[in-house]
Amino acid sequence: MLKAHPHQKEQFTDPLVKGLKTSLHGVTETGAGSNLYDMKTNAVRKGSDWVLNGTKAYITNFFDADVAQVLAITNPGGGRQSFTYFMFDTKEYAGRGYEIGQLYQTMFGDGYTGEIHFKDMVLPESAVLGEVNGGFDIAVMSFNYTRMRRAGMCSGWSKYLIEKTLERVKTRVVGGEPLGAKQGIQWMIADMYLDWQQTRSLSLDVARAIDSPGPWWNLPRPSDEVRRICSLKLSNDESFYRVADRALQIHGGLGVLRDTDINKLFQIARNLRIPGGTDEVQRTTIAETLGLRFN
Ligand SMILES: Cc1cc2nc3c(=O)[nH]c(=O)nc-3n(C[C@H](O)[C@H](O)[C@H](O)COP(=O)(O)OP(=O)(O)OC[C@H]3O[C@@H](n4cnc5c(N)ncnc54)[C@H](O)[C@@H]3O)c2cc1C
């Protein structure tokens, strides 16, 4: 959004910010997830227009988005300068090269994730978001934002799960005493608390460190800040997952029931370790920023 031109702000980002429209972010493909350089979706210049072809996969809100932000190859083999973002109104291009594809049945079964297709879709130059061949940096900016948002979200949900679990173990009686009187359960809850506190502290520390040199969206970020952002995402995702797993275990059969909040948060926690850069991608980037980059 920060890279939107004035006409895009007026048509797309202002209504998005006001909640009047919804959007999708099309980066991933079936053959290109963790590694953007495997991308096949491409846009080729034709006069003053661009012709977009390809398929994006695992796209959230694929079926209902008003506004699409799509990353495509425009300069093959150009390294970081290989990609351009395009922003357009999905309704305007429906039947004109833009198609909604199949729904993916995720473990939540929420009907939000699926495919979109572009078939010789002709876009004007004004659909370019930011600069031509400047899409990689916008993608990184967007991933940084997604990763930093994890802090409050995972912390809040972890706190909620700890409170719910405490409530449960004080009232659930097993063998004549509350479940919470059992040392094995107490230690699991202590570990949940520790996970929450450690990640919360790290998140606040990262937020402070990233705020101090200026706006976090300035790119390129120094490598120690990139490492902090990846550490934050990794720590939040994995600790929230451990908290959710223990909460479910302590709730026993109740935790397995599909429509309970414990179960829903467990599913969310498990999913978070994939989108926005997997756990492994965060670890790789952390290692690279520590000097272990060999290409
Ligand atoms: C519910 C959901 C919603 C999503 N929403 C969107 C969306 O709105 N827009 C969008 O563009 N994408 C979206 N995604 C896609 C998501 O970003 C990708 O699934 C994710 O980046 C991983 O890519 P992949 O699935 O291709 O896995 P792969 O890249 O095939 O990775 C598979 C496994 O290999 C590991 N791996 C990959 N490379 C390495 C390496 N170099 N070293 C070690 N391990 C490695 C990964 O960590 C992972 O564990 C969504 C995914 C899900 C599940």
The ligand as an ORCA input file, in Angstrom:
! r2SCAN-3c Opt
* xyz 0 1
  C      -3.967    -21.221      4.619
  C      -2.930    -20.639      3.701
  C      -3.125    -19.366      3.185
  C      -2.187    -18.818      2.298
  N      -2.435    -17.581      1.752
  C      -1.604    -17.112      0.786
  C      -1.909    -15.895      0.109
  O      -2.899    -15.218      0.384
  N      -1.061    -15.472     -0.884
  C       0.048    -16.174     -1.247
  O       0.756    -15.739     -2.151
  N       0.358    -17.345     -0.623
  C      -0.441    -17.831      0.366
  N      -0.151    -19.027      0.999
  C       1.000    -19.799      0.549
  C       2.164    -19.840      1.542
  O       2.814    -18.597      1.589
  C       3.091    -20.976      1.082
  O       2.398    -22.202      1.287
  C       4.402    -20.977      1.839
  O       5.204    -19.877      1.454
  C       5.204    -22.260      1.586
  O       5.316    -22.541      0.225
  P       4.964    -24.006     -0.319
  O       3.614    -24.385      0.180
  O       5.176    -24.013     -1.785
  O       5.980    -24.960      0.384
  P       7.425    -25.343     -0.157
  O       8.168    -24.109     -0.556
  O       7.284    -26.446     -1.157
  O       8.096    -25.905      1.152
  C       7.811    -27.234      1.633
  C       8.660    -27.488      2.853
  O      10.049    -27.412      2.501
  C      10.688    -26.463      3.317
  N      11.713    -25.788      2.541
  C      11.563    -25.089      1.396
  N      12.735    -24.571      1.012
  C      13.649    -24.945      1.937
  C      15.038    -24.712      2.117
  N      15.741    -23.965      1.265
  N      15.656    -25.274      3.187
  C      14.953    -26.024      4.075
  N      13.632    -26.271      3.971
  C      12.979    -25.726      2.911
  C       9.603    -25.505      3.768
  O       9.967    -24.822      4.944
  C       8.439    -26.450      3.970
  O       8.546    -27.058      5.228
  C      -1.048    -19.567      1.927
  C      -0.842    -20.854      2.470
  C      -1.768    -21.368      3.350
  C      -1.528    -22.744      3.899
*
